[in-house]
Amino acid sequence: MAHIRLENVGLDVPLYVQRHSDVSGWGQVLRRAAFSRPERRLATLLDDISFEAADGDRIAVLGQNGAGKSTLLQILTGAYRPTRGRVQVTGSRQALMNINLGFNGEATVVENVLLRCSSMGIRLAEIRRNVPEILDFAGLESKASHRLKTLSSGQRMRLGFSISTAFQNDVMIMDEWLSTGDAAFLERAGERLTSRVGGAEIVVIATHSIRMARAVCNRAILLEGGQVKAAGSLSRVIGVYRERTRRQNTQIALAKAS
């Protein structure tokens, strides 16, 4: 049975910033760039995040840009290790985020399929059995022996999507739905995503779309400034999200007016 548990998770990352000072000319700008040492600071991206997910949970991660949604997904995929707290994920997991990640432009299309699938923890024999289907879904059978760098951006995106969704996983972690390729491919992509979501035990999706959240999810988490501001049933969290967004927009409008 798939299971996710986060206990008081926090993530701090170092930032290097240049001290601000007034300059009167290009000479001073160049001297500052050459001799002024940047200052190291720690930025908290996530703070005290706790939640659990079990079989049947479809969780929408809501929040404005910069709230920490994608960072939380990276914690769940294992790409980031938390500075504090504990993360436990049981079951096979697959991230549908940056689907071009890990590609090698100098390798052939087939070689990239082997590399990406191997990095996903799939056995070589199973990868080889699925190569024809992966290429067929992406419409790249005729490009199998071509170097990846010769493909268009749309072809690379189709290949990345085809690889990322070729295998059913227990836990699906997604950063919005994908919208790439022509109409025919988008229709097939939507059908495959629906199938993979239905077959997964747990789904976690970061989204701005209330409509999407309602179509897919039964629970939600609202992030703001890297902290959980609401969690629970989808309808309740959406209500909190809308109210906080309305207040923020009102404050911005009043600040501009003054």
Backbone as CSV, one residue per row, in Angstrom:
resi,resn,N_x,N_y,N_z,CA_x,CA_y,CA_z,C_x,C_y,C_z
1,MET,0.841,-1.192,0.000,0.000,0.000,0.000,0.885,1.254,0.000
2,ALA,0.566,2.179,-0.873,1.324,3.435,-0.943,0.969,4.323,0.249
3,HIS,1.961,5.076,0.707,1.742,5.954,1.848,2.761,7.080,1.817
4,ILE,2.312,8.278,2.180,3.196,9.444,2.286,3.022,10.038,3.673
5,ARG,4.144,10.344,4.315,4.086,11.029,5.609,5.197,12.072,5.680
6,LEU,4.826,13.302,5.949,5.779,14.380,6.194,5.575,14.886,7.612
7,GLU,6.657,14.969,8.370,6.590,15.415,9.753,7.510,16.623,9.948
8,ASN,6.910,17.787,10.134,7.651,19.019,10.462,8.806,19.280,9.488
9,VAL,8.529,19.130,8.218,9.566,19.259,7.192,9.876,20.727,6.923
10,GLY,11.167,21.028,6.870,11.615,22.364,6.503,12.772,22.266,5.538
11,LEU,12.917,23.281,4.712,14.012,23.319,3.747,14.605,24.719,3.714
12,ASP,15.888,24.819,4.048,16.628,26.070,3.963,17.691,25.928,2.883
13,VAL,17.839,26.957,2.068,18.855,26.933,1.017,19.712,28.197,1.120
14,PRO,21.007,28.091,0.798,21.870,29.268,0.861,21.665,30.180,-0.344
15,LEU,21.670,31.468,-0.087,21.619,32.480,-1.142,22.827,33.396,-0.979
16,TYR,23.361,33.851,-2.086,24.495,34.772,-2.055,24.044,36.097,-2.672
17,VAL,24.011,37.126,-1.851,23.495,38.419,-2.299,24.568,39.487,-2.144
18,GLN,24.537,40.441,-3.052,25.491,41.551,-3.010,24.909,42.672,-2.155
19,ARG,25.720,43.206,-1.289,25.244,44.312,-0.460,24.922,45.520,-1.322
20,HIS,23.808,46.154,-0.992,23.384,47.316,-1.781,24.096,48.577,-1.294
21,SER,24.559,49.348,-2.239,25.124,50.666,-1.922,24.984,51.546,-3.153
22,ASP,24.861,52.849,-2.923,24.724,53.782,-4.030,26.050,53.910,-4.786
23,VAL,25.977,53.959,-6.088,27.170,54.136,-6.916,26.956,55.345,-7.819
24,SER,28.054,56.029,-8.121,27.954,57.266,-8.901,28.463,57.121,-10.328
25,GLY,28.975,55.946,-10.672,29.484,55.780,-12.030,29.804,54.333,-12.332
26,TRP,30.099,54.080,-13.615,30.389,52.713,-14.051,31.644,52.165,-13.385
27,GLY,32.589,53.022,-13.060,33.807,52.565,-12.404,33.517,51.900,-11.076
28,GLN,32.627,52.531,-10.307,32.257,51.958,-9.019,31.485,50.652,-9.191
29,VAL,30.643,50.586,-10.221,29.900,49.351,-10.493,30.867,48.211,-10.764
30,LEU,31.889,48.465,-11.610,32.857,47.429,-11.956,33.704,47.027,-10.750
31,ARG,34.087,48.022,-9.930,34.884,47.698,-8.747,34.087,46.847,-7.760
32,ARG,32.829,47.184,-7.589,31.977,46.378,-6.707,31.862,44.954,-7.211
33,ALA,31.657,44.807,-8.529,31.511,43.468,-9.105,32.783,42.649,-8.936
34,ALA,33.947,43.330,-8.996,35.224,42.617,-8.950,35.690,42.323,-7.529
35,PHE,35.425,43.244,-6.578,36.062,43.118,-5.265,35.099,42.943,-4.090
36,SER,33.834,43.290,-4.269,32.890,43.171,-3.158,32.424,41.730,-3.018
37,ARG,32.638,41.162,-1.839,32.267,39.768,-1.606,30.772,39.654,-1.342
38,PRO,30.095,38.690,-1.991,28.669,38.502,-1.718,28.447,37.977,-0.308
39,GLU,27.315,38.274,0.222,26.956,37.851,1.574,26.106,36.592,1.509
40,ARG,26.462,35.594,2.304,25.732,34.331,2.319,24.591,34.403,3.319
41,ARG,23.396,34.096,2.832,22.226,34.071,3.692,21.467,32.779,3.474
42,LEU,20.698,32.385,4.463,19.842,31.211,4.339,18.409,31.659,4.093
43,ALA,17.793,31.074,3.076,16.393,31.355,2.766,15.562,30.122,3.095
44,THR,14.487,30.318,3.820,13.595,29.210,4.169,12.533,29.075,3.088
45,LEU,12.576,27.963,2.357,11.610,27.716,1.293,10.387,26.972,1.800
46,LEU,10.592,26.072,2.757,9.490,25.343,3.386,9.716,25.341,4.886
47,ASP,8.614,25.412,5.655,8.756,25.485,7.106,7.613,24.737,7.787
48,ASP,7.981,23.695,8.541,7.040,22.959,9.390,5.869,22.375,8.593
49,ILE,6.193,21.656,7.533,5.170,21.020,6.692,4.894,19.625,7.217
50,SER,3.637,19.355,7.551,3.231,18.026,8.018,1.921,17.627,7.353
51,PHE,1.891,16.426,6.783,0.640,15.851,6.286,0.870,14.391,5.940
52,GLU,-0.227,13.659,5.802,-0.178,12.257,5.408,-1.107,12.027,4.225
53,ALA,-0.770,11.023,3.418,-1.623,10.622,2.299,-1.601,9.108,2.203
54,ALA,-2.764,8.514,1.944,-2.890,7.066,1.842,-3.645,6.710,0.565
55,ASP,-3.854,5.422,0.361,-4.505,4.926,-0.851,-5.844,5.630,-1.073
56,GLY,-6.017,6.157,-2.279,-7.251,6.844,-2.641,-7.184,8.345,-2.532
57,ASP,-6.127,8.874,-1.911,-6.005,10.323,-1.764,-5.542,10.967,-3.063
58,ARG,-6.222,12.026,-3.448,-5.847,12.883,-4.579,-5.720,14.289,-4.012
59,ILE,-4.483,14.744,-3.833,-4.236,15.977,-3.091,-3.825,17.102,-4.033
60,ALA,-4.556,18.206,-3.984,-4.187,19.414,-4.722,-3.357,20.298,-3.806
61,VAL,-2.202,20.738,-4.306,-1.368,21.688,-3.582,-1.615,23.058,-4.188
62,LEU,-2.299,23.922,-3.457,-2.702,25.229,-3.953,-1.804,26.313,-3.382
63,GLY,-1.775,27.458,-4.072,-0.988,28.591,-3.592,-0.548,29.471,-4.729
64,GLN,-0.199,30.709,-4.402,0.272,31.652,-5.408,1.681,31.281,-5.864
65,ASN,2.156,31.950,-6.908,3.539,31.751,-7.349,4.495,32.074,-6.205
66,GLY,5.491,31.207,-6.018,6.454,31.414,-4.955,6.011,30.904,-3.600
67,ALA,4.865,30.235,-3.542,4.353,29.741,-2.252,5.116,28.524,-1.756
68,GLY,5.805,27.817,-2.672,6.551,26.620,-2.286,5.972,25.334,-2.839
69,LYS,5.034,25.435,-3.775,4.365,24.239,-4.297,5.353,23.306,-5.001
70,SER,6.096,23.827,-5.961,7.038,22.985,-6.702,8.145,22.461,-5.787
71,THR,8.566,23.264,-4.819,9.590,22.824,-3.868,9.087,21.638,-3.058
72,LEU,7.834,21.693,-2.634,7.251,20.571,-1.894,7.237,19.311,-2.754
73,LEU,6.882,19.459,-4.029,6.879,18.287,-4.919,8.282,17.715,-5.062
74,GLN,9.285,18.591,-5.129,10.663,18.115,-5.237,11.082,17.359,-3.976
75,ILE,10.571,17.757,-2.836,10.818,17.008,-1.602,10.200,15.623,-1.708
76,LEU,8.970,15.555,-2.235,8.272,14.274,-2.343,8.940,13.335,-3.335
77,THR,9.520,13.883,-4.391,10.189,13.031,-5.381,11.559,12.569,-4.911
78,GLY,12.108,13.225,-3.898,13.438,12.888,-3.434,14.528,13.730,-4.055
79,ALA,14.151,14.680,-4.911,15.150,15.546,-5.548,15.806,16.467,-4.526
80,TYR,15.042,16.928,-3.531,15.573,17.738,-2.446,15.487,16.942,-1.141
81,ARG,16.511,17.069,-0.327,16.475,16.494,1.013,16.142,17.602,2.004
82,PRO,15.193,17.370,2.885,14.804,18.438,3.812,15.914,18.776,4.791
83,THR,15.963,20.024,5.184,16.905,20.460,6.215,16.458,19.992,7.586
84,ARG,15.148,19.954,7.773,14.563,19.534,9.048,13.393,18.613,8.777
85,GLY,13.070,17.811,9.767,11.891,16.976,9.675,12.151,15.650,8.989
86,ARG,11.076,14.950,8.735,11.155,13.585,8.207,10.181,13.408,7.047
87,VAL,10.661,12.747,5.986,9.836,12.427,4.821,9.848,10.924,4.617
88,GLN,8.667,10.326,4.508,8.559,8.894,4.257,7.570,8.670,3.118
89,VAL,8.031,8.038,2.039,7.173,7.717,0.904,7.302,6.225,0.635
90,THR,6.189,5.511,0.727,6.151,4.079,0.456,5.466,3.846,-0.882
91,GLY,6.067,2.986,-1.705,5.512,2.706,-3.026,6.331,3.357,-4.118
92,SER,6.207,2.845,-5.334,6.918,3.438,-6.467,6.331,4.802,-6.769
93,ARG,7.186,5.738,-7.155,6.707,7.096,-7.415,7.281,7.612,-8.722
94,GLN,6.512,8.450,-9.362,6.958,9.064,-10.601,6.539,10.519,-10.620
95,ALA,7.482,11.377,-11.003,7.211,12.808,-11.068,6.940,13.214,-12.507
96,LEU,5.893,13.964,-12.697,5.578,14.549,-13.996,5.736,16.055,-13.830
97,MET,7.006,16.485,-13.859,7.305,17.893,-13.634,8.098,18.411,-14.825
98,ASN,9.419,18.446,-14.714,10.257,18.818,-15.853,10.569,17.560,-16.638
99,ILE,9.788,17.282,-17.673,9.916,16.009,-18.370,11.096,15.987,-19.337
100,ASN,11.819,17.095,-19.464,13.052,17.101,-20.248,14.288,16.860,-19.387
101,LEU,14.089,16.755,-18.084,15.215,16.611,-17.178,15.957,15.300,-17.433
102,GLY,17.290,15.383,-17.508,18.101,14.183,-17.658,18.379,13.764,-19.075
103,PHE,17.883,14.506,-20.050,18.159,14.169,-21.441,19.593,14.544,-21.811
104,ASN,20.159,13.791,-22.746,21.497,14.051,-23.272,21.387,14.330,-24.760
105,GLY,21.678,15.556,-25.167,21.510,15.954,-26.559,22.390,15.197,-27.527
106,GLU,23.530,14.701,-27.054,24.453,13.989,-27.940,24.074,12.531,-28.120
107,ALA,23.251,11.978,-27.228,22.826,10.579,-27.336,21.638,10.460,-28.283
108,THR,21.422,9.257,-28.797,20.298,9.027,-29.700,18.992,9.008,-28.920
109,VAL,17.905,9.018,-29.654,16.587,8.980,-29.014,16.439,7.700,-28.188
110,VAL,16.811,6.553,-28.761,16.701,5.289,-28.032,17.604,5.290,-26.807
111,GLU,18.813,5.789,-26.951,19.731,5.843,-25.815,19.157,6.712,-24.688
112,ASN,18.481,7.791,-25.050,17.860,8.641,-24.040,16.708,7.931,-23.345
113,VAL,15.978,7.109,-24.083,14.921,6.312,-23.462,15.523,5.385,-22.408
114,LEU,16.624,4.705,-22.780,17.285,3.784,-21.852,17.811,4.523,-20.623
115,LEU,18.430,5.703,-20.844,18.993,6.467,-19.735,17.906,6.951,-18.779
116,ARG,16.860,7.530,-19.347,15.805,8.080,-18.496,15.092,6.984,-17.716
117,CYS,14.779,5.898,-18.379,14.066,4.811,-17.697,14.939,4.167,-16.624
118,SER,16.241,4.062,-16.893,17.153,3.515,-15.889,17.185,4.406,-14.657
119,SER,17.174,5.729,-14.868,17.183,6.659,-13.736,15.890,6.589,-12.937
120,MET,14.824,6.063,-13.555,13.548,5.884,-12.869,13.504,4.573,-12.088
121,GLY,14.608,3.796,-12.166,14.679,2.547,-11.419,14.051,1.363,-12.113
122,ILE,13.849,1.465,-13.423,13.217,0.381,-14.173,14.295,-0.561,-14.698
123,ARG,14.037,-1.846,-14.643,15.005,-2.842,-15.079,15.185,-2.788,-16.595
124,LEU,16.417,-3.109,-17.015,16.765,-2.986,-18.425,15.875,-3.842,-19.311
125,ALA,15.580,-5.060,-18.888,14.747,-5.951,-19.712,13.364,-5.353,-19.930
126,GLU,12.809,-4.745,-18.890,11.487,-4.120,-19.016,11.552,-2.885,-19.895
127,ILE,12.647,-2.138,-19.793,12.812,-0.954,-20.645,12.824,-1.361,-22.105
128,ARG,13.623,-2.380,-22.428,13.748,-2.817,-23.829,12.402,-3.267,-24.395
129,ARG,11.603,-3.921,-23.568,10.285,-4.363,-24.040,9.378,-3.177,-24.364
130,ASN,9.593,-2.062,-23.665,8.694,-0.917,-23.814,9.196,0.157,-24.769
131,VAL,10.437,0.028,-25.261,10.979,1.045,-26.167,10.086,1.268,-27.387
132,PRO,9.638,0.200,-28.101,8.793,0.441,-29.281,7.516,1.213,-28.962
133,GLU,6.870,0.882,-27.834,5.631,1.566,-27.471,5.887,3.019,-27.110
134,ILE,7.017,3.282,-26.432,7.366,4.649,-26.057,7.578,5.501,-27.300
135,LEU,8.318,4.966,-28.265,8.575,5.712,-29.503,7.294,5.899,-30.308
136,ASP,6.454,4.875,-30.318,5.195,4.966,-31.066,4.292,6.035,-30.478
137,PHE,4.181,6.072,-29.150,3.313,7.059,-28.519,3.798,8.472,-28.805
138,ALA,5.122,8.648,-28.831,5.694,9.971,-29.095,5.730,10.300,-30.581
139,GLY,5.416,9.324,-31.442,5.472,9.545,-32.887,6.889,9.724,-33.396
140,LEU,7.831,8.995,-32.795,9.245,9.187,-33.130,9.926,7.898,-33.573
141,GLU,9.158,6.947,-34.106,9.772,5.694,-34.552,10.857,5.944,-35.595
142,SER,10.617,6.878,-36.504,11.581,7.150,-37.578,12.798,7.924,-37.080
143,LYS,12.750,8.424,-35.846,13.854,9.213,-35.292,14.657,8.426,-34.256
144,ALA,14.437,7.134,-34.157,15.017,6.333,-33.082,16.530,6.453,-33.007
145,SER,17.200,6.493,-34.163,18.664,6.520,-34.174,19.234,7.929,-34.338
146,HIS,18.369,8.938,-34.335,18.827,10.321,-34.476,19.292,10.859,-33.127
147,ARG,20.258,11.771,-33.148,20.664,12.420,-31.913,19.525,13.292,-31.394
148,LEU,19.406,13.321,-30.099,18.294,14.062,-29.491,18.335,15.537,-29.872
149,LYS,19.535,16.107,-30.008,19.646,17.539,-30.283,19.106,17.915,-31.650
150,THR,18.878,16.935,-32.533,18.323,17.226,-33.858,16.803,17.315,-33.833
151,LEU,16.184,16.951,-32.709,14.730,16.990,-32.602,14.258,18.401,-32.250
152,SER,13.044,18.699,-32.642,12.445,19.980,-32.266,12.077,19.948,-30.789
153,SER,11.800,21.116,-30.223,11.427,21.180,-28.808,10.132,20.409,-28.553
154,GLY,9.205,20.477,-29.507,7.955,19.737,-29.365,8.175,18.233,-29.380
155,GLN,9.073,17.758,-30.232,9.371,16.330,-30.282,10.032,15.862,-28.989
156,ARG,10.922,16.689,-28.437,11.565,16.323,-27.168,10.553,16.281,-26.031
157,MET,9.618,17.217,-26.032,8.590,17.212,-25.003,7.712,15.971,-25.127
158,ARG,7.361,15.589,-26.352,6.553,14.385,-26.547,7.296,13.150,-26.060
159,LEU,8.598,13.099,-26.341,9.392,11.958,-25.899,9.450,11.915,-24.365
160,GLY,9.693,13.063,-23.742,9.752,13.101,-22.283,8.442,12.675,-21.646
161,PHE,7.325,13.135,-22.206,6.018,12.751,-21.682,5.784,11.262,-21.853
162,SER,6.132,10.735,-23.032,5.924,9.318,-23.306,6.716,8.447,-22.339
163,ILE,7.962,8.837,-22.067,8.793,8.074,-21.124,8.213,8.166,-19.714
164,SER,7.872,9.384,-19.301,7.433,9.619,-17.926,6.131,8.904,-17.597
165,THR,5.309,8.665,-18.615,4.005,8.042,-18.362,3.917,6.624,-18.906
166,ALA,5.045,6.046,-19.306,5.023,4.709,-19.903,4.713,3.622,-18.879
167,PHE,4.999,3.886,-17.618,4.846,2.870,-16.582,3.919,3.379,-15.488
168,GLN,3.056,2.489,-15.028,2.152,2.849,-13.938,2.901,2.815,-12.613
169,ASN,2.713,3.854,-11.805,3.356,3.939,-10.498,2.321,4.078,-9.400
170,ASP,2.743,3.740,-8.182,1.831,3.829,-7.043,1.524,5.276,-6.674
171,VAL,2.558,6.139,-6.752,2.409,7.545,-6.370,2.749,8.418,-7.568
172,MET,1.825,9.269,-7.967,2.065,10.214,-9.055,2.172,11.617,-8.481
173,ILE,3.246,12.312,-8.863,3.513,13.665,-8.380,3.607,14.569,-9.596
174,MET,2.693,15.530,-9.720,2.593,16.316,-10.947,2.556,17.800,-10.656
175,ASP,3.229,18.567,-11.509,3.228,20.023,-11.432,2.404,20.541,-12.605
176,GLU,1.105,20.723,-12.388,0.153,21.114,-13.425,0.034,20.022,-14.494
177,TRP,-0.982,20.129,-15.314,-1.110,19.258,-16.474,-0.206,19.794,-17.574
178,LEU,0.158,18.929,-18.485,1.037,19.313,-19.580,0.206,19.762,-20.770
179,SER,0.731,20.716,-21.510,0.022,21.208,-22.708,1.041,21.448,-23.798
180,THR,1.438,20.398,-24.459,2.425,20.525,-25.520,2.079,19.596,-26.670
181,GLY,2.463,19.989,-27.866,2.209,19.151,-29.034,0.945,19.559,-29.754
182,ASP,0.664,18.829,-30.823,-0.515,19.144,-31.622,-1.770,18.576,-30.960
183,ALA,-2.920,18.870,-31.589,-4.189,18.487,-30.978,-4.313,16.979,-30.806
184,ALA,-3.848,16.227,-31.808,-3.949,14.771,-31.729,-3.133,14.227,-30.569
185,PHE,-1.911,14.772,-30.384,-1.083,14.292,-29.285,-1.676,14.704,-27.938
186,LEU,-2.194,15.918,-27.840,-2.783,16.366,-26.589,-3.947,15.482,-26.171
187,GLU,-4.728,15.025,-27.147,-5.851,14.142,-26.828,-5.349,12.815,-26.268
188,ARG,-4.330,12.241,-26.911,-3.765,10.989,-26.413,-3.097,11.184,-25.055
189,ALA,-2.410,12.337,-24.894,-1.751,12.620,-23.625,-2.774,12.728,-22.495
190,GLY,-3.887,13.389,-22.776,-4.926,13.513,-21.766,-5.512,12.170,-21.374
191,GLU,-5.714,11.295,-22.366,-6.238,9.959,-22.084,-5.264,9.152,-21.241
192,ARG,-3.959,9.265,-21.559,-2.973,8.507,-20.792,-2.872,9.042,-19.370
193,LEU,-2.888,10.357,-19.213,-2.830,10.926,-17.870,-4.020,10.478,-17.027
194,THR,-5.187,10.488,-17.639,-6.379,10.043,-16.921,-6.224,8.601,-16.471
195,SER,-5.666,7.765,-17.357,-5.446,6.359,-17.020,-4.438,6.204,-15.899
196,ARG,-3.333,6.945,-15.962,-2.297,6.822,-14.942,-2.791,7.361,-13.596
197,VAL,-3.528,8.453,-13.615,-4.083,8.990,-12.376,-5.044,7.982,-11.757
198,GLY,-5.885,7.379,-12.607,-6.835,6.392,-12.105,-6.159,5.163,-11.545
199,GLY,-5.006,4.791,-12.118,-4.305,3.593,-11.667,-3.399,3.816,-10.484
200,ALA,-3.082,5.081,-10.167,-2.199,5.379,-9.035,-2.970,5.285,-7.725
201,GLU,-2.260,4.909,-6.666,-2.895,4.866,-5.357,-2.986,6.262,-4.744
202,ILE,-1.943,7.066,-4.957,-1.915,8.433,-4.425,-1.506,9.386,-5.537
203,VAL,-2.159,10.522,-5.635,-1.802,11.563,-6.594,-1.635,12.873,-5.840
204,VAL,-0.526,13.555,-6.109,-0.295,14.895,-5.549,-0.016,15.814,-6.727
205,ILE,-0.825,16.871,-6.877,-0.681,17.769,-8.016,-0.672,19.221,-7.553
206,ALA,0.336,19.958,-7.972,0.405,21.395,-7.687,-0.291,22.138,-8.821
207,THR,-1.211,23.003,-8.480,-1.989,23.666,-9.519,-2.504,25.020,-9.057
208,HIS,-2.758,25.902,-10.028,-3.442,27.166,-9.782,-4.933,27.048,-10.114
209,SER,-5.294,25.955,-10.781,-6.635,25.828,-11.345,-7.591,25.166,-10.357
210,ILE,-8.600,25.918,-9.920,-9.636,25.354,-9.066,-10.434,24.301,-9.837
211,ARG,-10.664,24.570,-11.099,-11.418,23.620,-11.922,-10.690,22.279,-12.005
212,MET,-9.386,22.319,-12.221,-8.611,21.091,-12.289,-8.620,20.363,-10.957
213,ALA,-8.449,21.121,-9.872,-8.450,20.507,-8.550,-9.769,19.784,-8.283
214,ARG,-10.864,20.402,-8.660,-12.168,19.780,-8.429,-12.371,18.552,-9.308
215,ALA,-11.780,18.555,-10.491,-11.943,17.422,-11.401,-11.135,16.206,-10.964
216,VAL,-10.023,16.437,-10.251,-9.088,15.347,-9.953,-9.032,14.996,-8.475
217,CYS,-9.139,15.988,-7.587,-8.716,15.805,-6.196,-9.887,15.706,-5.220
218,ASN,-9.595,15.104,-4.059,-10.566,15.040,-2.967,-10.049,15.718,-1.694
219,ARG,-8.755,16.073,-1.692,-8.161,16.788,-0.571,-7.287,17.910,-1.112
220,ALA,-6.884,18.816,-0.217,-6.039,19.929,-0.666,-5.177,20.438,0.471
221,ILE,-4.075,21.077,0.074,-3.175,21.781,0.986,-2.958,23.168,0.414
222,LEU,-3.059,24.176,1.246,-2.802,25.546,0.808,-1.472,26.002,1.388
223,LEU,-0.541,26.361,0.488,0.756,26.863,0.904,0.825,28.369,0.708
224,GLU,1.507,29.010,1.648,1.747,30.448,1.538,3.058,30.748,2.260
225,GLY,4.024,31.272,1.529,5.316,31.548,2.128,6.009,30.311,2.666
226,GLY,5.774,29.172,2.014,6.415,27.934,2.430,5.786,27.262,3.630
227,GLN,4.626,27.755,4.072,3.946,27.179,5.227,2.538,26.736,4.840
228,VAL,2.036,25.727,5.538,0.674,25.253,5.318,-0.294,26.183,6.035
229,LYS,-1.179,26.801,5.260,-2.170,27.704,5.836,-3.534,27.034,5.986
230,ALA,-3.755,25.948,5.253,-5.001,25.195,5.378,-4.774,23.809,4.792
231,ALA,-5.447,22.824,5.350,-5.345,21.449,4.850,-6.619,20.716,5.222
232,GLY,-7.023,19.793,4.353,-8.229,19.024,4.635,-9.043,18.794,3.385
233,SER,-10.365,18.867,3.527,-11.243,18.612,2.392,-11.026,19.658,1.305
234,LEU,-11.221,19.253,0.078,-10.987,20.145,-1.065,-11.839,21.401,-0.971
235,SER,-13.121,21.240,-0.677,-14.026,22.396,-0.665,-13.623,23.411,0.398
236,ARG,-13.225,22.936,1.581,-12.847,23.864,2.644,-11.578,24.628,2.292
237,VAL,-10.568,23.928,1.763,-9.304,24.583,1.433,-9.488,25.564,0.282
238,ILE,-10.310,25.223,-0.698,-10.588,26.150,-1.796,-11.224,27.429,-1.250
239,GLY,-12.139,27.280,-0.293,-12.762,28.449,0.314,-11.746,29.349,0.995
240,VAL,-10.812,28.747,1.738,-9.765,29.523,2.409,-8.864,30.191,1.372
241,TYR,-8.522,29.459,0.333,-7.650,29.971,-0.740,-8.265,31.201,-1.397
242,ARG,-9.533,31.102,-1.743,-10.204,32.222,-2.397,-10.295,33.433,-1.476
243,GLU,-10.594,33.208,-0.206,-10.719,34.324,0.735,-9.374,35.014,0.949
244,ARG,-8.311,34.238,1.100,-6.994,34.840,1.294,-6.534,35.570,0.036
245,THR,-6.846,34.999,-1.130,-6.490,35.660,-2.385,-7.245,36.974,-2.530
246,ARG,-8.532,36.973,-2.152,-9.338,38.201,-2.226,-8.756,39.285,-1.314
247,ARG,-8.359,38.903,-0.100,-7.779,39.867,0.830,-6.458,40.426,0.301
248,GLN,-5.636,39.546,-0.244,-4.353,39.993,-0.789,-4.554,40.968,-1.935
249,ASN,-5.499,40.661,-2.819,-5.765,41.553,-3.951,-6.297,42.896,-3.481
250,THR,-7.122,42.881,-2.433,-7.639,44.132,-1.882,-6.520,44.970,-1.286
251,GLN,-5.616,44.331,-0.561,-4.472,45.050,0.027,-3.579,45.639,-1.043
252,ILE,-3.359,44.913,-2.128,-2.532,45.412,-3.222,-3.184,46.618,-3.865
253,ALA,-4.511,46.535,-4.098,-5.238,47.647,-4.710,-5.195,48.896,-3.824
254,LEU,-5.348,48.703,-2.499,-5.301,49.848,-1.592,-3.904,50.465,-1.546
255,ALA,-2.879,49.617,-1.601,-1.519,50.123,-1.587,-1.218,50.940,-2.832
256,LYS,-1.713,50.497,-3.972,-1.508,51.231,-5.216,-2.271,52.550,-5.199
257,ALA,-3.458,52.511,-4.607,-4.290,53.729,-4.574,-3.679,54.808,-3.688
258,SER,-2.977,54.349,-2.627,-2.392,55.325,-1.695,-1.060,55.853,-2.230
